[in-house]
């Protein structure tokens, strides 16, 4: 991603000074991370820019986008928090410090790890073999990691909740996790599963609590792909098989809804959306039914101007389609 592309994604409400702040944060982050690579081999600054782009899509204030660009500088480069405070002010320094403190918590997985992390794990495995000790992948070792994971997950959850006084820190961490999940395929399988489970347990519920449902849904689907790959592939394949038929049916339903709403003088925006793979999976588990018995694999979103109109629209729909409990 180029800085020009990021600048184009910034909200139109940003002033020239706001845009200059983002560009200045980019220049500092790019210089700080210049020699660093991601596990995929791409420049580390690409991750920082994608985090900033995700935040820009949320239409957050410019200080949050700038902090998104700088979020790894204090932990992973020679830049200090004092440097951030001097160059960008107390607000951005406080945001970067909050993200750094979350990242430095004890944990079993780091989603934004670098290649040297894998090298260190491989050295530990080889050393164990030379000493005739069980490899880290040994069942007992796995149980130990699982217990540690449970403890760390609870620590993370409590810490995130304690930071509710500045939700912007959580937004940056959610954007960070979302991009890491999008690029998780470059990591070892055991690490992928662990990070994916952590995402389902902690980060997706956080996004839900904040009402950022689009991020919640994407985090869930990305994580489910690694936590239960066989079931993910099965549902994805079933969805793909009859996609054309479902899209035709959905277009017909939307057309009928538009006609009904117009006839009753209601102004509304109507759109169709596919149900997400993880939500379909949860429904099959909750109801104890196969995929073929899940009838609402697509949904319709109707947005009206106020609550009374919402209930009037719902009543209108129920007169033409029978509600399913």
C-alpha positions in Angstrom: 0.0 0.0 0.0 1.3 3.5 -0.9 0.9 6.6 1.2 -1.1 8.2 -1.6 -3.7 5.4 -1.4 -4.0 5.8 2.4 -4.5 9.6 2.0 -7.3 9.0 -0.5 -9.1 6.8 2.2 -9.1 9.5 4.8 -12.5 11.0 5.6 -13.4 14.2 3.7 -13.9 15.9 7.0 -10.1 15.9 7.7 -8.6 19.4 7.4 -5.2 20.1 5.7 -3.6 20.1 9.1 -5.2 16.7 9.9 -3.8 15.2 6.7 -0.4 16.6 7.4 -0.5 14.9 10.8 -1.1 11.6 9.1 1.6 12.1 6.6 4.1 13.1 9.3 3.2 9.9 11.3 3.7 7.9 8.2 7.2 9.4 7.6 8.3 8.6 11.2 6.8 5.0 11.1 8.4 4.3 7.7 11.8 5.4 8.8 11.5 3.5 12.1 10.4 0.2 10.5 12.6 0.6 7.3 14.7 -2.5 8.0 12.0 -4.7 9.4 10.0 -7.4 7.5 6.8 -9.3 8.2 6.6 -13.1 8.3 5.4 -12.8 4.7 8.6 -11.0 3.7 6.8 -7.7 3.0 8.0 -4.5 4.5 6.7 -4.0 8.1 5.4 -0.5 7.3 2.7 -2.1 5.1 1.1 -3.5 8.2 1.1 -0.1 9.9 -0.5 1.4 6.8 -3.2 -1.2 6.6 -4.0 -0.7 10.3 -4.4 3.0 9.6 -6.6 2.3 6.5 -8.9 0.1 8.6 -9.2 2.9 11.2 -9.8 5.5 8.4 -12.7 3.3 7.2 -14.2 3.7 10.7 -14.0 7.5 10.3 -12.1 7.9 13.5 -10.4 11.3 14.4 -7.0 11.9 12.8 -5.1 11.4 16.0 -6.3 7.7 16.0 -5.1 7.1 12.4 -1.7 8.7 13.3 -1.5 6.4 16.4 -2.4 3.5 14.2 0.6 4.2 12.0 2.9 4.5 15.0 1.4 1.7 17.1 4.4 -0.6 16.9 7.2 2.0 17.0 7.8 2.1 20.8 7.8 -1.7 21.2 9.7 -2.7 18.0 12.0 0.2 17.1 14.4 2.6 18.8 11.7 5.3 19.1 10.7 6.0 22.7 7.4 7.2 24.1 9.1 10.4 24.9 10.0 10.8 21.2 6.3 10.3 20.3 5.2 12.8 23.0 7.7 15.4 21.8 6.9 15.0 18.1 3.1 14.3 18.2 1.8 15.5 21.5 0.4 13.9 24.6 -2.8 12.5 23.1 -1.1 10.4 20.4 1.6 9.3 22.9 -1.1 8.1 25.3 -2.8 6.1 22.5 0.5 4.5 21.4 1.4 3.7 25.0 -2.0 2.1 25.6 -1.5 -0.2 22.6 2.0 -1.0 23.6 0.9 -2.0 27.1 -1.7 -4.3 25.7 0.8 -6.0 23.4 3.4 -6.5 26.2 1.0 -8.5 28.3 2.2 -12.1 28.9 0.6 -14.3 26.1 1.0 -17.5 24.2 0.6 -15.9 20.8 1.6 -12.8 19.0 -0.3 -12.2 15.8 2.2 -9.7 14.5 5.3 -11.7 15.1 8.4 -11.5 12.9 10.4 -14.4 11.3 12.9 -14.4 14.2 10.1 -15.7 16.4 9.7 -18.8 14.4 13.5 -19.3 14.3 13.6 -19.1 18.1 10.9 -21.7 18.4 12.8 -24.0 16.0 16.0 -23.7 18.0 14.0 -24.7 21.2 12.6 -27.7 19.4 16.0 -28.9 18.1 17.6 -28.3 21.6 14.9 -30.5 23.2 15.6 -33.3 20.6 19.3 -33.2 21.3 18.7 -33.5 25.0 16.3 -36.4 24.5 13.4 -34.3 25.9 9.8 -34.2 24.5 9.5 -31.7 21.6 7.4 -28.6 22.3 4.6 -30.2 20.2 4.4 -33.1 22.8 0.9 -33.7 24.2 1.9 -32.7 27.8 3.5 -29.5 26.5 0.3 -28.8 24.5 -1.7 -29.1 27.7 0.6 -26.7 29.5 0.3 -24.2 26.7 -3.5 -24.6 26.8 -3.6 -23.8 30.5 -1.3 -20.8 30.0 -3.5 -19.7 27.1 -6.6 -19.8 29.4 -4.9 -17.6 31.9 -3.6 -15.2 29.4 -7.0 -14.9 27.6 -8.6 -14.0 30.9 -5.9 -11.4 31.6 -6.3 -9.9 28.1 -10.1 -9.8 28.5 -9.9 -8.0 31.8 -7.3 -5.6 30.6 -9.3 -4.6 27.5 -12.4 -4.0 29.7 -10.4 -1.9 32.1 -9.4 0.3 29.2 -13.0 1.3 28.5 -12.2 4.9 29.5 -10.3 5.3 26.2 -12.0 3.1 23.7 -9.7 4.4 21.0 -6.9 2.2 22.2 -9.2 -0.9 21.7 -10.1 0.4 18.2 -6.4 0.5 17.2 -5.8 -3.0 18.7 -8.9 -4.4 16.8 -7.6 -2.9 13.5 -4.2 -4.4 14.3 -5.7 -7.8 14.9 -7.9 -7.7 11.8 -5.0 -7.1 9.5 -3.0 -9.8 11.3 -5.8 -12.2 10.8 -6.0 -11.3 7.1 -2.4 -12.3 6.8 -2.3 -15.2 9.2 -1.6 -17.8 6.5 2.2 -17.0 6.7 2.5 -18.3 10.2 3.0 -21.9 11.4 -0.1 -24.0 11.8 0.0 -24.3 15.6 0.4 -20.6 16.0 -2.4 -19.9 13.5 -4.9 -22.0 15.5 -3.9 -20.5 18.8 -4.2 -16.9 17.5 -7.4 -17.7 15.7 -8.9 -19.1 18.9 -7.8 -16.0 20.8 -9.5 -13.9 18.2 -12.8 -15.8 18.6 -12.6 -15.6 22.4 -11.5 -12.0 22.9 -11.3 -9.8 19.8 -14.6 -10.7 18.1 -16.6 -10.2 21.3 -14.8 -6.9 21.8 -15.8 -5.7 18.3 -19.4 -6.8 19.1 -19.4 -4.9 22.4 -18.4 -1.8 20.5 -21.0 -2.3 17.8 -18.4 -2.7 15.1 -20.2 -5.6 13.5 -18.5 -5.7 10.2 -15.2 -6.2 11.9 -16.7 -8.7 14.3 -18.1 -10.8 11.4 -14.8 -10.7 9.5 -12.8 -11.6 12.5 -15.1 -14.6 13.2 -14.9 -15.9 9.7 -11.1 -15.5 9.4 -10.6 -17.2 12.8 -13.1 -20.0 12.1 -11.1 -20.8 8.9 -8.2 -21.9 11.1 -9.9 -23.1 14.2 -12.1 -25.6 12.2 -10.8 -25.7 8.6 -12.9 -28.7 7.6 -16.2 -27.3 8.7 -15.3 -23.9 7.2 -14.6 -25.4 3.8 -17.8 -27.5 4.0 -20.0 -24.5 4.6 -18.1 -22.3 2.1 -18.5 -25.0 -0.5 -22.2 -25.3 0.2 -22.7 -21.6 -0.1 -20.8 -21.4 -3.4 -22.8 -24.3 -5.0 -26.2 -22.4 -5.2 -24.9 -18.8 -5.1 -26.6 -17.8 -8.4 -30.0 -19.2 -7.3 -29.8 -17.4 -4.0 -28.8 -14.1 -5.5 -31.7 -14.4 -7.9 -34.1 -15.1 -5.1 -32.7 -12.3 -3.0 -33.1 -9.8 -5.9 -36.7 -10.8 -6.2 -37.3 -10.3 -2.4 -35.7 -6.9 -2.5 -37.8 -5.9 -5.5 -40.9 -6.9 -3.7 -39.9 -5.1 -0.5 -39.2 -1.9 -2.4 -42.6 -2.1 -4.0 -44.4 -2.6 -0.7 -42.5 0.1 1.1 -43.1 2.6 -1.7 -46.8 1.8 -1.7 -47.0 2.7 2.0 -45.0 5.9 1.7 -42.0 4.7 3.6 -38.5 5.9 2.7 -35.8 3.2 3.3 -32.5 1.8 2.1 -32.7 -1.9 1.3 -29.8 -4.2 0.7 -29.1 -7.9 0.7 -26.2 -9.4 2.6 -24.9 -13.0 2.8 -24.9 -14.6 6.3 -21.3 -15.1 7.5 -19.9 -18.6 7.6 -19.3 -18.6 11.4 -22.8 -17.4 12.1 -24.2 -20.2 9.9 -22.0 -22.7 11.8 -23.2 -21.5 15.2 -26.8 -21.9 14.0 -26.2 -25.5 12.9 -24.7 -26.3 16.3 -27.3 -24.4 18.3 -30.3 -26.1 16.5 -28.5 -29.4 15.9 -29.3 -29.3 12.2 -27.2 -29.8 9.0 -26.5 -26.9 6.6 -29.4 -27.8 4.3 -31.8 -27.1 7.2 -30.6 -23.5 7.6 -32.9 -21.4 5.5 -31.7 -17.9 6.2 -28.2 -18.0 4.7 -28.9 -14.6 3.3 -30.4 -11.6 5.0 -32.0 -8.3 4.1 -31.0 -5.1 5.7 -33.6 -2.3 5.8 -32.6 1.1 7.2 -35.3 3.7 8.0 -35.2 7.2 9.5 -36.6 6.5 13.0 -37.8 3.9 15.5 -41.6 4.3 14.8 -41.0 3.8 11.1 -38.9 0.8 11.9 -41.8 -0.9 13.7 -44.2 0.1 11.0 -42.0 -1.5 8.4 -41.6 -4.6 10.5 -45.4 -4.9 10.8 -45.7 -4.5 7.0 -43.2 -7.2 6.4 -45.0 -9.6 8.8 -48.3 -9.1 6.9 -46.6 -10.6 3.8 -44.1 -13.1 5.2 -44.7 -15.3 8.2 -42.2 -14.8 11.0 -40.0 -17.8 11.9 -39.3 -18.1 15.6 
